[in-house]
Amino acid sequence: MDYQCILYSVCGPVARISHNRPDARNAESQALLDEMDDALCRAAEDAAVRTIVLTGEGDHFSAGHDLKEAAQKRSNFTVEERWAYETRYYFDYAMRIWDCPKPTIAEVSGACVAGGFMVANMCDLVVASPDAFFSDPVCQSLGTAAVEVLVHPWVMGARKAKEFLFTGGRMTAEQALAVGMVNRVVPRDQLRAAVDALALQIAGGDSFAMMLAKRSINRGLDIQGMRSAMSAHFDAHQLSHLSESFQARRSEGLGQSIQRGKAALA
């Protein structure tokens, strides 16, 4: 696959996959998600790659789903069509990151919002710069029940996740560090070097042992119900698309929804 919306590179044992739509704040279009999934599978299958970094070109990790593309291409989807699309592009692709057999690191600066938040938090580790902020404003902006994969309570705790979703506000990198969602906060001009050093440190370990350790931790979360809970939420998210509130906000137009999201983020 030729990549137009991401950058893919391998340096030694570290693969880098980068959102590459900086003019659109790295909004995740259908093409970008296809390319990112292809690159992830490519890195997972490359025996020389031992650690995978997901990041974004320019000032932001990702502002989330490409809402303009969604309005143009998918506004008239049937329930069945939306379900099929979102299962593939949002739920399945996200879970592929979570289930990747190799350690993954999200390198986050600037906006990490909604769909971008979802992608970053599917990674094993998150390293952020002080200017990074995290948000999922869609309860406020679009009238949908959070993003498609509700990883939130699993990475920040239930009470904080409720506040995060109910208000749609920003969580700073330092706040994310305090609740355990972010592993490290590193100055912006040192972020890439710090992530590369961490990735190389991880790559120096035994890859089979790390794969098994990751599977054990993830299975422990599954035993607690993580995967089942996220699958159940995906159904709830689909139901929210049928609400009067969502339909009314869609009729008002994308601009109004974006303004609501900006107001929540203020």
N, C-alpha and C positions, 0 to 999 in steps of 0.2 A: 504494500500500500504506500502510495506517495502521500507525504504529510504536508498539508497546507495550513492547518490550524494549530499544530503543535510542533515543538522541536524535540528531537530524540537524539541523544548522544550517549556514547559509552566511553568512559575513561578508566582504564584498568578494570577493577571489579565493580564499578559503580555506574549504573544507568541513570540518566536524567530524562524525565518526561516533563515538558514545560508547556502550559497553556501559551499559545502564541497569537493572541488577538488583543494586544495592548490597547489599541484604539477603541475597543469595545469593553474595556476593563476585564478582558479575558472571559467574556460571557461564553457559556458553554452551549454552542450550537450542536445540532445533530451530527454534523461532520466532525466537530472537535471531539465529541464523545466517542464516535466510532474510531477515530484515530488514536485517542488515548487508550481505549480498550485494546486495540491492535498492538500498540507499543508496549502496554503492560504484559500482554501475552508473549510478545517477542522477547522482552527482558526476562520473563519467567522461564522461558524455554532455552535461553542462552546460558550455557554452562559456565561461561566466563563471568557472567554477572552474578554478584552475590548480595548486592544491596541496591534498592531502587528509590530514587528521589522524585517526588512530584512537586512541581513549583509553577510559577507564572512569570512570564516576561513582563518587563515594565514595572509599574508602580503597585500592581495588585496581583494577589493570588488568583481570585476570580470573584466577580460580582454575581455569579449564579447562572441559572438557566437563561438562555437567550430569549427574552420575552417578546422581542420584536419578531423574531422568526416564528415563535409559537403563535402569535396573533395572526401572522400572515399565512401560515401553513396548516395550523391545527385547530383553529377556532371553531370549525364546524365538524370536528370529529364526533362520531357516535361514542356512546359509552364503551362499546367493545373496542373501537379503534384506539381511544385514549388509554384504555386498560392495557392493550397490547403494546402500545408505544412506550408507556411509562414503565411497564414491567421490564422491557428490554433495556431502554436507555437510562433509566434512573435506578431501579431496584437491582436488576441483574448485574449491570456494569459496576455499581457501587459494591455489591457483594463480592464481585471478582477481585476488587482491590483488597477487601477484608480477608478473603481466602487465599490471596497470593502466597505461595509457599516461601517466598523470600521476604526478608525484612524491608518494610517500606517507611519512608520518612517524608512528611509534608514539610516543605520549606515555605513559610507563609510571611508575606509582607502585605501591607495595605489591606484592601477589602477581602474578606473571606466570608461571603454572604450566601445564604440559602443553599442552592445547589453546590456552590463552592465550599461552603461549610461541610456539606455532606461528604464531598470527595476527600477533603483534608482529614476528616475524622474517621474515615475508613482506613487511614494509614496507621501503622503501628506506633509511630512516634510523630510528634509535632514540634517543630522548632520555629519560633516566630521572632520577628523584629519588633521593637517597641511601638512602631507605628501600625502594626497589624491590629485589625479589629474583626470580631466575629459577630454575626447576626443572622437571624432567621425571621424576617419581618412579615412573612406571608399571611399569618393570621390577621394582621393589621391591614396589609396592603391588598391582598388578593382574596381574602376570605376563605383560604384553604387551611386545612389542619396540618400546619407545619409542612416541611418538605417531605418527599416520598419515603425516605428512610429515617426513622426517628431514632437516631443514635444518641441524641442529646442526653437523656437521663443516664445513659451508660457511661458517658464521658465527663459529666459535671454534677451528677446527682439529681434526684427527682425534684426537690424543691427549687433549686436554682434553674433547672430546665423549665419548670412552669413559669417562673418569673421571666426568663429569657424569651419564651414563646408568647406569653400574655402581653408583654410590653413591646416586643419587637425591637428592643433597644440594642445598643452596642455592648459587647464585652471586650475590654481591652486585653492586650497580650498579658499584662501583669495580672489582671483578674483571672484570665484563663489559666495562668500558671498557678495561681492560688487555689483554684478548685481542682487542679490536676488534669485539666484538659490539654494543656501545653506542657511539654517536658522542659524546655529551656527558652529563655528570652535573650537574644543576642543583638548587639547594635547592628543597625541596618548595613553599614559598610563592612561588617565582619560576618554577615549571615551566611553567605555562600561558603566561605572558607570554613566556618564552624560546622556547617552541615556536611561538607566534604570530609572533614576530619572525623566526624562521627560515623559517617557512612564507611569510611576506610577502617575505622576501629572495629565496627561490626563485621565488615567483610573479612577481617583477620581471624575470626572465629570459625568454628566448624559449622559448615552450612547445614549439614544434616541434623546436627544437634539443635541448631537454632530453629530449623523448620519444625522439629518435634516439640520444642519448648513453646513456640508460637501456637501450634495446634492444641497443645495442652491448655494454654491460657484461654484461647478462643473457645475451646470445648467447655471449659469451666464456665464461661459466660453463657454458652448455649444451654448448659444444664440449669443455669439460673433463669433461662427463658428468653435470652436476648434475641435470638434469631426468630423465635415464634412471635415475640412481641413486635419486632420490626415488620414481620409479615402481616400481622394483624393491623398494624398502623397503616401499612400500604393500602389495605382495604378501606380503612377509615378516611385516608386521604382521597381515595377515589370517590367515596360518598360525598365528601365536602365539595367536590366539583359540581354536584347536582343541587346544591343548596340555593335558595332564593338569593342569599347574599352574594354568592359567587357569580350567579347569573347576572345580577344587577350591576356588580362591579365590572364584569366583562362588557356589559352593554355601555357603561360609562366610557370605556376606552382605556387603552394601556396607559396613557398619560396620567390619568387620575390615580390609577393604581400605583404607578411609580412615585407620584407625589405623596401618597399615603405612606409608602415605604420610607421615603426620605424623612417625612415628619417623625416617624417612629424612631429612626436612627439618630435624629437630632439630639 
